Amino acid sequence: MERLLKVFIYKEGETPGFHQPYTRGIYASEGWFLKLMETSKKFVVRNPKKAHLFYLPFSSKMLRLTFSEQSSGGKKDLEKYLNTYVGLISRKYRFWNRTGGADHFLVACHDWAPYITGTCMKNCIRALCNANVGKDFKIDKDTSLPVTYIRSAADPLKDVGGKPASERSILAFFAGGMHGYLRPILLHHWENKEPDMKIFGPMSRDIEGKRLYREYMKSSKYCVCARGYEVHTPRIVEAIFYECVPVIISDNYVPPFFEVLNWEVFSVFVQEKDIHNLRNILLSIPEEKYEAMQLGVKMVQKHFFWHKIPVKYDLFHMTLNSIWNKRVLQVKTR
């Protein structure tokens, strides 16, 4: 990929929905990719005839925000807007029509992204945070985008790291809003039940509350990553940042880069129906295996980092590589 891949980015599209990255908060992944892709000298070409892939440079976050401010922020409105955009580029260029968009890709992190792109961009390769194989995510064509909650756009790697495995006294930690059906069940079974299970609802959003949240992650063996309204959660990457073994409780979720990363080496998957048995599942893992998983978390960290200038094997390269591999697979299986 490093030597071969060339990408053409359409200049069409008005800000803030297009060409304007949002690089903080829960939807930061799409913003960082957009920012780094549009400034890339290695992969981007000006001549579309030289391109292998074509990037649709919109931000699902910014589109949602813009339409909300205009009091017309429904899914149908966003879908119609993107359909109009596809019509524009298909009339102006010949590249969309020759493949039906199969060599085009998008990167989107908003919960609604699978729906609003599911018809007008159905043939495109979609890097989606909301990677629900039981719904709109097509595992043979789409790729799972990590949800990275970036608190500081100036320093995306701030506070990375945690305590050594031997100094982590908490068995499992979770704190978060009661989004969706699963988290209330988690609290019902485990809030204030065992001293080594630090399971809470939402913590304070002030400076001290955020510091305490990070300290819990840095001091816990396992960090519970329970789905919210949708299957994805930023806690997976947060756990990796703070060197805490992720415990993923989200049926039908497709973890990022599953094609190249063996997630079972550095994380634990628990079915939603087994949440009542969570502590026993974690206690049944031998200490040696836990230590190996925690070491695995440290080893894969580099794949989940955003850098202002992309570094080989980082999140920018991993995402682009996943998209490229999906396209190569499509061509091979025709």
Secondary structure, DSSP 4 states (H G I P E B T S, - for coil): -TTT--EEE-----TTTBS----SBTTHHHHHHHHHHHT-SSSB-S-GGG-SEEE--B-HHHHHHHHHHTT---HHHHHHHHHHHHHHHHHH-SHHHHHTTTTEEEEE-STTHHHHTTTTTTTSEEEESS-BTTTT--TTT-EEPP---BS-TT-TTTT-----GGG--EEEEE-----TTHHHHHHHHHTTT-TTEEE-SPPP-SHHHHHHHHHHHHHEEEEEEE--SSS--THHHHHHHTT-EEEEE-TTB--TTTTT--GGGT-EE--GGGGGGHHHHHHTS-HHHHHHHHHHHHHHGGGG---SS--TTSHHHHHHHHHHHHHHHHHHT-
